[in-house]
């Protein structure tokens, strides 16, 4: 049940800045891009720790930013347990805070909770936080795995998210 996301116009939102750190969630947005491009999400034998369609999508964003004079880097998360931005450890958030100090802006590429994680991590800096994607619904799909080591999704549908009739809050 990955979240389906659409890109927002990051380039116009980033107008006036010189540098940006792209902070990608590597699960739901990566699945979305792979499904949209009808490509495997992962190729285990070729690139076991990266989704190639997602990596290329982020490189295209970097190129578009560079075209308008914005130097951009990607805050990579190679380990599987770091793929979900919303579940980052305090140590991973601290690393983001430290890296973000070198940039004018952070571009969050993920859902609302990934954006919130990025915003919380950089609150002590003067770094602008730009939301790079918006939620369009949940994906209902069948995961496939073939003999080439490709993990892909087929028969995908985007299911709207029901609006709750109240707010649930939990405390730990």
N, C-alpha and C positions, 0 to 999 in steps of 0.2 A: 504494500500500500504506500508507495512513494507519493510525495506531494508533487503535483504538476505545477510548473512555474513558467512564466513568460518574462523575457528580458524587458527592462525599462530603458529609457533613453539616457544612459549613463553619460555619454559624451557631452550632451548639452547641460546636464546637471553638474558636470565637473568643470564647466566654463570658469576660467579665471584661476584655476589652480595649476601648479607646475609639476606636481608629482603625486602619485597615488599608489597605494598598496591594495591589490585585489585580494580579498579574503573569501575564498570559495569553500562552500560546503561540497563535499565530494560524493554525496549520495543522491539525494532527490534531484538536484539540478543536473547532475551527470546522467541519471536515468532519463530525465526529460529530454535532454539534448540527443541522447542515443536513440530514443523512441522517435523523436521528431525527424531525425535524419535516417531512420530505418537502418541503423548500424548496431553492431554488438556493443553493449554497455562495457563489457570487459573482454579482453583476449588474454586468458590466463597464461598461455605459453609465450606470448609476445611481450606483454606488459602486465605482470601480475599485480602491480600496486597502483595502476592508473587506468582511468577510462580515457582511451584515446580520443573519442569524439569530444569529451569535456575538455581535455587538455588543449585540443585544437580550437575549441570555442573560446577559451580564455586567451589563447594567443591572438585570435582575431580581435578580441576586445583590446588587448594591449596595442595592437597595430592601429586600431581606430583612434585610440587615445594619443598615440605617438603622432599621428597625422595632424592633430590639432595642438601639438606641442607639449603634451603631458607625458612625462616619463613614468612608466608603470612597471611594477614587479608583482609577482604572485607569491602570496604567503602559502607555500606548499605544506601539505600534510600527507606525508607518505604512508604512515602507519595506519592500518585499518581502524584502530581505536580512536584515531584523530579525524576520521572522515566526517563525522557528524558534528558540525560546529556547535550545535545546541547542547552537546554533552561534553564539551571540552573540560579538561581538568583545570584547576587554578594555575598550574604551571604552564599549560599551553596558552591560557589567556594572558598570563604575564609576559610570555614571549611575544605575543601579538602586541601588547602595550609597548614593549621595548622597541620592536621593529617599527611600529606606527609613528614613533617620535621622529623618525627620519623623513616622514612624508607629510604633505599638506592635507591628504584625504585618505580615507579607507573606503573601498568599494566592497560592500557586502553582497556576495553572490549566493543567495539562498533564500530561505523562507523568512517569515517575520521573526521567528525565534533565533535564527542565525544572525539576523540583523541586530536584534537586541543583545545578543552575546557580544558582537563586535562593538556596539555602542558602549556597553558596560565596560568592556576591556580597555577602551581608550578614553574614558571620561576625564582622566586627569591630564590629558594632553590637549593641545589646541587643534587637534586633527579633526577635520570635518568627516562625518560619516554619511556615505551616499548609499542609498538602497538601490541595488542593481537588478532585483527581480521582484515579481509579485506572484502571489498564489492564485491559481485559477481553479484548483480543485484537487481531488485525489485521483491517482491512477489505479484503475482496475485492469490487471494484465496477467498474462501467463508467462512465467519465467521459463526460458529454455536453456539447455546446455548441450552443445554438440561435441562431436569427436575432435574438433579443432581446438577445443577449449574456449569457445565463445559463449559468453553468458549474454543472452538477449531477452527481449520482451516482445510478445506478440499478442494480438487481439486486445490492444490497449483501448481503453475508454477513459475519458476524464469525467469523474463524478463530482458534481458540485458539493461543496461543504455546507451542511445544514447549519443555520444560525442557531446558536443555543438561546434558550429563553432566560438565561441568567448567567452569572459569572461564577465559575468554580475556582476557588483559591485553596491552595494547599500550603501548609507550612511544615518545614522539616525540623 
